[in-house]
Amino acid sequence: MTVLGTSDLTVFPLSLGGNVFGWTADRDTSFAVLDAFTAAGGDFIDTADVYSAWVPGNSGGESERIIGEWIASRRPEGVVVATKVSKHPEFPGLSADNVRAAAEASLARLGVDTIDVYYAHAEDPDTPLEETVAAFGSLVADGLIRYPAVSNFSVERTREWVRLAREQGVAEPIATQPAYNLVDRAVERDVVPTAAELGLTVVPYYALASGFLTGKYRSADTAGQSSPRAGSAAKYATADGLAVLSALDDVAAAHGVSVASAALGWLRAKGAVPIASASRVDQVKGLIAGATLELAPDEVAALDDASAPFVG
């Protein structure tokens, strides 16, 4: 188990991504995935109010609604739910009024009294950060959320948020959520060390690089692939990307786990709590294995070396 930042939240060291719920996983499949994840010991679920507004016929909030229906049906104990604000079509940005209205809408969809972790999903250049920090602080004070967090924030804005929170005497963020994986390590230059300095847990999205780090896509030619993510994964199928997969193959074989599990294990070895999603129940086993896999120092070093070109 892992403690999130400076909070009192202790969670399973992998977060189940809810971005696929209402997109590539329908309600019944989503319920089955959630059931399998929690049955295996998982208790940390990540979503956002915008999921999945990009799907034709959707308007945003579909993932939260499915998770809320599952919570109402299963009444699970100890599950930690994180969601986000600023990208929903009806609730764009981080103004004080919008943050509160969006939080109330998310609470209604999730059917819970309090959101455990509430991320500012992206920076809002049109709203003074002082206003946003105070708004999140008010949500904590009023019991709508337990802890603030940031996603896709620069190091400078993250530092400023923490400074303002301390100045205002309100709750500080407990986590930062950047894109981070073996073929996207740029955050190691600034975001990761800054998070360590500020006491924030790194909770990476794109932990499997849009599916590339599952080992499924080993060619830039994805003709005939039906997955919505195939095109995104294909861009990593370069000589450097394939070298990472080769190193992952060795680690995975040594532990009798999947390539995806090995990739998640590497992130955990870096101190992160990765987010990974499953559109099918059979994929959950690999996520759980990745959350419990302990890599030896030489295995971490081998993966570091293979992925060195992606530090940037």
FENVEN-V268822 format. One record per residue. N is the residue number from 1. RES is the residue in one small letter. PSI is psi in whole degrees, -180 to 180 (none if undefined). BURIAL is # if it has 16 or more other ideal C-beta (glycine too) atoms within 10 Angstrom, else .. Layout:
n->{N N}
res->{RES RES}
psi->{PSI PSI}
burial->{BURIAL BURIAL}
This chain:
n->{1 2 3 4 5 6 7 8 9 10 11 12 13 14 15 16 17 18 19 20 21 22 23 24 25 26 27 28 29 30 31 32 33 34 35 36 37 38 39 40 41 42 43 44 45 46 47 48 49 50 51 52 53 54 55 56 57 58 59 60 61 62 63 64 65 66 67 68 69 70 71 72 73 74 75 76 77 78 79 80 81 82 83 84 85 86 87 88 89 90 91 92 93 94 95 96 97 98 99 100 101 102 103 104 105 106 107 108 109 110 111 112 113 114 115 116 117 118 119 120 121 122 123 124 125 126 127 128 129 130 131 132 133 134 135 136 137 138 139 140 141 142 143 144 145 146 147 148 149 150 151 152 153 154 155 156 157 158 159 160 161 162 163 164 165 166 167 168 169 170 171 172 173 174 175 176 177 178 179 180 181 182 183 184 185 186 187 188 189 190 191 192 193 194 195 196 197 198 199 200 201 202 203 204 205 206 207 208 209 210 211 212 213 214 215 216 217 218 219 220 221 222 223 224 225 226 227 228 229 230 231 232 233 234 235 236 237 238 239 240 241 242 243 244 245 246 247 248 249 250 251 252 253 254 255 256 257 258 259 260 261 262 263 264 265 266 267 268 269 270 271 272 273 274 275 276 277 278 279 280 281 282 283 284 285 286 287 288 289 290 291 292 293 294 295 296 297 298 299 300 301 302 303 304 305 306 307 308 309 310 311 312}
res->{m t v l g t s d l t v f p l s l g g n v f g w t a d r d t s f a v l d a f t a a g g d f i d t a d v y s a w v p g n s g g e s e r i i g e w i a s r r p e g v v v a t k v s k h p e f p g l s a d n v r a a a e a s l a r l g v d t i d v y y a h a e d p d t p l e e t v a a f g s l v a d g l i r y p a v s n f s v e r t r e w v r l a r e q g v a e p i a t q p a y n l v d r a v e r d v v p t a a e l g l t v v p y y a l a s g f l t g k y r s a d t a g q s s p r a g s a a k y a t a d g l a v l s a l d d v a a a h g v s v a s a a l g w l r a k g a v p i a s a s r v d q v k g l i a g a t l e l a p d e v a a l d d a s a p f v g}
psi->{156 138 132 112 -132 16 -179 19 119 121 161 140 31 139 132 119 128 9 -24 -15 123 6 -89 -3 120 -178 -48 -42 -40 -43 -44 -40 -46 -41 -46 -41 -48 -33 -29 3 -4 144 9 118 133 132 -170 154 -23 -18 125 81 -18 -11 130 130 -14 159 3 146 -4 -43 -47 -40 -43 -44 -41 -40 -37 -44 -43 -35 -42 -25 56 149 136 10 133 123 128 136 -178 160 147 -14 -4 138 -32 -13 61 144 -179 30 157 -47 -41 -42 -43 -44 -40 -40 -43 -39 -41 -41 -40 -43 -40 -22 31 163 -29 137 126 -50 125 111 139 112 -26 157 150 100 -13 -5 128 137 -31 -41 -44 -46 -43 -38 -45 -39 -39 -37 -39 -48 -34 -1 11 -33 159 -46 140 162 168 149 135 30 141 163 -41 -45 -33 -46 -41 -39 -48 -43 -46 -39 -42 -39 -40 -13 34 174 138 157 151 -10 158 140 97 169 130 126 -178 -21 18 84 13 -31 -15 -19 -34 -48 -48 -50 -34 -40 -43 -41 -39 -4 29 138 137 121 86 139 173 35 -26 20 55 28 -11 -39 11 -14 1 -33 98 19 147 -16 104 22 131 -7 133 -14 137 -19 -3 -44 -40 -39 -34 -28 -19 -7 56 179 -42 -41 -42 -28 -36 -44 -37 -43 -38 -38 -44 -46 -44 -43 -39 -28 -3 36 175 164 -41 -42 -41 -39 -41 -37 -36 -44 -41 -38 -23 2 6 161 92 153 132 143 164 125 -9 150 -37 -15 -17 -37 -41 -35 -45 -42 -40 -31 -18 -5 131 110 143 154 -38 -29 -41 -42 -40 -40 -37 -46 -44 -32 9 -36 -16 4 -32 none}
burial->{. # . # # . # . # . # # # # # # # # # # # # # # # . . . # # # # # # # # # # . . . # # # # # # # # # # # # . . . . # . # # # # # # # # # # # # . . . . . . . # # # # # # # # # # . . # # # # # # . # # # . # # . # # # . # # . # . # # # # # # # # # # # . . # . # . # # # # # # # # # # . . . # # # # # # # # # # . # . # # . . # # . # # . . . . # # # # # # # # # # # # # # # # . # # . . # # . # # . . # . # # # # # # # # # # # # # # # # # # . . . . # . . # . . . # # . # # # . # # . . . # . . # # . # # . . # # . . # . # # # # # # # # # # # # # # . # # # # # # # # . # . # # . # # # # # # # # . # . . . # . . # # # . # # . . # . .}
